[in-house]
């Protein structure tokens, strides 16, 4: 009798115990990440305004909140499938924001320079949004209203922010290098840099990420005074107005850009040098005679006017420090080569 009861109990449990586990959709882990990237891409299309206009991609409401929305959507959809770890809240938004930036490049609404420069900040903000949504999903019963709030935030602020003035931040950097050549030779190279080859300057990070390389920089006399005429690749051209001129000792100029200095596609259009958000101000070269040669020092200053100056300025410091060291090595190589040839 007891055996019959045992068999009956087991037969009742068998269907539940033997039920197949719930099947997932193929690549279920990827769909939340893809959805987050697509939502951010749609917002990027919305934020297509020009400099100073509503919904410009240079607004803080875009730079801070859109990657946060990307991370929040990713985590929300992932949590609907199953509970995720705290680590997931951090790394999944990184993947989603990287996919989002890749998408902007694929549809030609973003340039490679901006994409490379901004992706670290986007990754951080994506993780902030993902972590915030993860906390909401764990401790509240209203993750969907929170997600809607995330999505509306950049849209609301994107229409208001252009009415507020951008903060200006002025910075500079300087670098020094010893050149085994007399000051007269270095001075000549500063004012007559012609036929610059990519191999002579191509190591600078700014050029590696897509900034056009210099082709020439030659000082000429004009009715308004001395002007250094500069040519870069991709038909970029501008002037450097000489403001201090002490032969073999000091050369200083201020940068002057015209509306046609940067042809379309030469740089990312919404971060044009000399534009609303970024400008090179001046450069100073100081030549100091030393035993066996000349010490050459360069100082460059610039202006930033964004809601994320704290980040953009660090990027500019890194790029312009590297570019300054690179250009000093260029003048060193040319000056020492011509000095050696002259001595021979």
MOGIHU-V929584 format. One record per backbone hydrogen bond with DSSP energy under -0.5 kcal/mol. NH is the residue of the N-H (numbers start at 1). CO is the residue of the C=O. If there is no record, write none. Layout:
# MOGIHU-V929584
nh->{NH:NH}
co->{CO:CO}
This chain:
# MOGIHU-V929584
nh->{5:6:7:8:9:10:11:12:13:14:15:17:18:19:28:30:31:32:34:35:36:37:38:39:40:41:42:43:44:45:46:47:48:49:53:55:56:57:59:62:63:64:65:65:66:67:68:69:70:71:72:73:74:75:76:77:78:79:80:81:81:82:89:90:90:91:92:94:95:96:97:98:99:100:101:102:103:104:105:106:107:108:109:110:115:116:117:118:119:122:123:124:125:126:127:128:129:130:131:132:133:134:135:136:137:138:139:140:146:147:148:149:150:151:152:153:154:155:156:157:158:159:159:160:160:161:163:164:169:171:173:175:177:179:181:185:186:187:188:189:190:191:192:193:194:196:200:201:201:202:204:208:209:210:211:215:216:217:218:219:220:222:225:227:228:229:229:230:230:231:232:233:236:237:238:239:240:241:241:242:242:243:244:246:249:250:251:252:253:254:255:256:261:263:265:266:271:272:274:275:275:278:279:281:282:283:284:285:286:286:287:288:288:290:293:294:295:296:296:297:297:298:299:300:301:302:303:304:305:307:309:311:312:313:314:315:316:317:318:319:320:321:322:323:324:325:326:327:328:329:330:331:332:333:334:335:336:337:338:339:340:341:342:343:344}
co->{1:2:3:4:5:6:7:8:9:10:11:13:14:16:25:27:27:28:30:31:32:33:34:35:36:37:38:39:40:41:42:43:46:55:50:158:53:49:56:59:59:60:60:61:62:62:64:65:66:67:68:69:70:71:72:73:74:75:76:77:78:78:85:86:87:87:88:90:91:92:93:94:95:96:97:98:99:100:101:102:103:105:104:104:111:112:113:114:115:118:119:120:121:122:123:124:125:126:127:128:129:130:131:132:133:134:135:136:142:143:144:145:146:147:148:149:150:151:152:153:154:155:156:156:157:157:160:161:304:302:300:298:296:294:179:182:182:183:184:185:186:187:188:217:192:215:197:197:198:198:201:204:205:207:206:231:231:193:229:191:227:225:222:220:240:218:227:228:238:216:236:213:233:261:230:256:228:239:254:226:240:252:252:250:246:246:285:244:283:241:281:239:258:261:267:263:268:269:278:272:278:272:303:301:301:253:299:251:284:297:249:286:295:293:290:179:288:177:294:286:295:175:284:173:282:171:279:169:277:58:306:308:308:309:310:311:312:313:314:315:316:317:318:319:320:321:322:323:324:325:326:327:328:329:330:331:332:333:334:335:336:337:338:339:340}
